[in-house]
Amino acid sequence: MDNFSGIDQTKAAELKKALLNGQLVHAYLFIDLDEQRAELTAQWLACAANCLGKNRPDGVCRNCQRILAGNFPDVVRIHPIGQSLSIKQIRPLKEELAKSPTESQLRFFIIAEAERLTMSAANALLNLLEEPVAPVVTILIANNADQVLPTVRSRTQILNFEQEKLPDQGAADLLAAGLSQQDIENLTDPDWLTKTAQTFYQEIVARDNLAIITAHELSQAAKNPADQKLVIIRLKQAALAASQTEQTRSSGIKMLSLLMQVDQMLYSNVSFRNCLDYLVLKFER
């Protein structure tokens, strides 16, 4: 049981009851600021469905060990590559969906950090979240439901995990924005990055010549992936807020579209500086 000491016990009890009663739904969205805990709970559920021991899941039987190690054919785990979950990672699930379980009666697709799905990946996922023919349970994991597309949320049963009180409100804000605990530990100067990203957004939409200078300042300061992720998140937040106001809706929607393209560029290893320059130059057209 030590392998599962970090799970959400309350949610685990609910899920085990549903499993034993044959009442698991085909798609869940686990919402937890501690995404590692939510993912471990998802793995716990997969183990409970496939455990060979008497006290299921025992965490030590051959099946449990293989699931936890990522070596069980009927449990598919997807994690972001770079800063996003791309369509290239979601497409193979369609092929998996057509396959029958190899060693069990029920397959599990576990998709971590679902708030980082690109628009194209989220759209590709919609078909998988419809009532599937194959015996599959898909579990999406995110730290903020609002960052998951409504069309995706509506096709899942949402489970909100108990949130531990965080002593640092700034850390809580960063977790809610979409950063992991590891990301937060790697940030250099989150306050400066946030303020400068907001300034950068305003300069871009105003077509201010200073935008290209700010882009270079940001690219020089945001040296690691966590810094770069925070900048992109703050730009998306500004664009989303603008898209919800009539006077700025068109500029907000345009920026959101460009930022989705930037996600793809970062995934393709385009430099962060070139991505920011791209935003400035493309928005001006």
Secondary structure in CASP SS format (residue, H / E / C, confidence):
PFRMAT SS
TARGET T0000
AUTHOR 0000-0000-0000
METHOD secondary structure of the structure
MODEL  1
M C 1.00
D H 1.00
N H 1.00
F H 1.00
S C 1.00
G C 1.00
I C 1.00
D C 1.00
Q H 1.00
T H 1.00
K H 1.00
A H 1.00
A H 1.00
E H 1.00
L H 1.00
K H 1.00
K H 1.00
A H 1.00
L H 1.00
L H 1.00
N C 1.00
G C 1.00
Q C 1.00
L C 1.00
V C 1.00
H C 1.00
A E 1.00
Y E 1.00
L E 1.00
F E 1.00
I E 1.00
D C 1.00
L C 1.00
D C 1.00
E H 1.00
Q H 1.00
R H 1.00
A H 1.00
E H 1.00
L H 1.00
T H 1.00
A H 1.00
Q H 1.00
W H 1.00
L H 1.00
A H 1.00
C H 1.00
A H 1.00
A H 1.00
N H 1.00
C C 1.00
L C 1.00
G C 1.00
K C 1.00
N C 1.00
R C 1.00
P C 1.00
D C 1.00
G C 1.00
V C 1.00
C C 1.00
R H 1.00
N H 1.00
C H 1.00
Q H 1.00
R H 1.00
I H 1.00
L H 1.00
A H 1.00
G C 1.00
N C 1.00
F C 1.00
P C 1.00
D C 1.00
V E 1.00
V E 1.00
R E 1.00
I E 1.00
H C 1.00
P C 1.00
I E 1.00
G C 1.00
Q C 1.00
S E 1.00
L E 1.00
S C 1.00
I H 1.00
K H 1.00
Q H 1.00
I H 1.00
R H 1.00
P H 1.00
L H 1.00
K H 1.00
E H 1.00
E H 1.00
L H 1.00
A C 1.00
K C 1.00
S C 1.00
P C 1.00
T C 1.00
E C 1.00
S C 1.00
Q C 1.00
L C 1.00
R E 1.00
F E 1.00
F E 1.00
I E 1.00
I E 1.00
A C 1.00
E C 1.00
A H 1.00
E H 1.00
R H 1.00
L E 1.00
T C 1.00
M H 1.00
S H 1.00
A H 1.00
A H 1.00
N H 1.00
A H 1.00
L H 1.00
L H 1.00
N H 1.00
L H 1.00
L H 1.00
E C 1.00
E C 1.00
P C 1.00
V C 1.00
A C 1.00
P C 1.00
V E 1.00
V E 1.00
T E 1.00
I E 1.00
L E 1.00
I E 1.00
A E 1.00
N C 1.00
N C 1.00
A H 1.00
D H 1.00
Q H 1.00
V C 1.00
L C 1.00
P H 1.00
T H 1.00
V H 1.00
R H 1.00
S C 1.00
R C 1.00
T C 1.00
Q E 1.00
I E 1.00
L E 1.00
N E 1.00
F C 1.00
E C 1.00
Q C 1.00
E C 1.00
K C 1.00
L C 1.00
P C 1.00
D C 1.00
Q H 1.00
G H 1.00
A H 1.00
A H 1.00
D H 1.00
L H 1.00
L H 1.00
A H 1.00
A H 1.00
G C 1.00
L C 1.00
S C 1.00
Q H 1.00
Q H 1.00
D H 1.00
I H 1.00
E H 1.00
N H 1.00
L C 1.00
T C 1.00
D C 1.00
P H 1.00
D H 1.00
W H 1.00
L H 1.00
T H 1.00
K H 1.00
T H 1.00
A H 1.00
Q H 1.00
T H 1.00
F H 1.00
Y H 1.00
Q H 1.00
E H 1.00
I H 1.00
V H 1.00
A C 1.00
R C 1.00
D C 1.00
N C 1.00
L H 1.00
A H 1.00
I H 1.00
I H 1.00
T H 1.00
A H 1.00
H H 1.00
E H 1.00
L H 1.00
S H 1.00
Q H 1.00
A H 1.00
A C 1.00
K C 1.00
N C 1.00
P H 1.00
A H 1.00
D H 1.00
Q H 1.00
K H 1.00
L H 1.00
V H 1.00
I H 1.00
I H 1.00
R H 1.00
L H 1.00
K H 1.00
Q H 1.00
A H 1.00
A H 1.00
L H 1.00
A H 1.00
A H 1.00
S H 1.00
Q C 1.00
T C 1.00
E H 1.00
Q H 1.00
T H 1.00
R H 1.00
S H 1.00
S H 1.00
G H 1.00
I H 1.00
K H 1.00
M H 1.00
L H 1.00
S H 1.00
L H 1.00
L H 1.00
M H 1.00
Q H 1.00
V H 1.00
D H 1.00
Q H 1.00
M H 1.00
L H 1.00
Y H 1.00
S C 1.00
N C 1.00
V C 1.00
S C 1.00
F H 1.00
R H 1.00
N H 1.00
C H 1.00
L H 1.00
D H 1.00
Y H 1.00
L H 1.00
V H 1.00
L H 1.00
K H 1.00
F H 1.00
E H 1.00
R C 1.00
END
